[in-house]
Amino acid sequence: MYNDEWVTSLLLQEGKYPAKELDKRGGLTLKQEGGQLLLSGTACDLIDLADLLVSLALSGESQGQHWHIDALNLMDDASDISELILLRK
């Protein structure tokens, strides 16, 4: 999966990247509650997702390019929804 850590690199250069707390970093959690989709994660998890989104947007691939976010890369094993698919229109 293409990812040059665009957001991470910028935040590190600016001195704004949050301190890494590896023991608290559990991955993204998705839940459906009352007609809403709730995505939660630590600051580092959300920055990792931002890197993936920017990477997908800049990938230069044709329409339909998509990535699967699951327990193998960024999704918490305990998430109610086990997979998130990012699709480029």
N, C-alpha and C positions, 0 to 999 in steps of 0.2 A: 504494500500500500504506500503510495507516494505521500511523503510528509517531510517538509524541510523545516518544520517547527518555526514558522513565520512569526506567530504571536509570541511564543516562548523567547525567541531570539531578541525580539524588540523589547520585551519586558525585562530581560536580563541586561540588555544594553542600557536601559533607562534606570536600572536598579529598583524596578517595581515588581519583580517576580516574587511571589510569596515564598516564605521559608518552606522547604519541603519537610513534611512530616510523614515519612514513609509508612509508619505504623498506622496512621489514620487514613491513608490513601486507599480507598476501597473500590473505586470505579464508579461509573454512572449507574443510577437507579431510575428506572421508569415505572410509573404507576398510573393507572387510569382511575380517576376519582370523580364521580359526579359529572361525567361528560367532559372532563378536562384531562389532559395529559400532563403529568408532573415529572419533570426531569430534574434530578438532584445529584450533586456530587461535590467533592471538595473543590477549593479554588484551583488546585492543580489539575483535577479531572476536567473541569470546565475549560481551562486553558488548553489542555490536550484536545478536547473536542473542537475548540476554535481553530487550532492548528489543522485538524483534519478537514474542517469546512473550507478554510482558505485554500488548502492544498487541492481539494476537489474543484473549487471554483477556478483555480489557475492551472488545472491539469492539462488543458488543451485537448482533451479527449472529446469525441463526438457526443451528441445528445444521447442520454440514456446511461452514461457512465454512473456507476453506483458503487457504494462500499457498504459492507456489512459490519456493524459494530456489535460485537457479542462478547461473551465471557473470555474469549481467547485474546482480545486486545484491550477493550476499555469498559466493558459492561460488568457490573457487580454480579457475581454468581447468584446472589439472593434477590435480584431484581424481579419484580412481578412480570415484566415484559423482558424476555431474554435476548431479543435482537432488535436493533434499530438499523434501518436501511436508509442511507443518505443517497438521494437520487438527483443527478444534475439534469435539468430540463434542457 
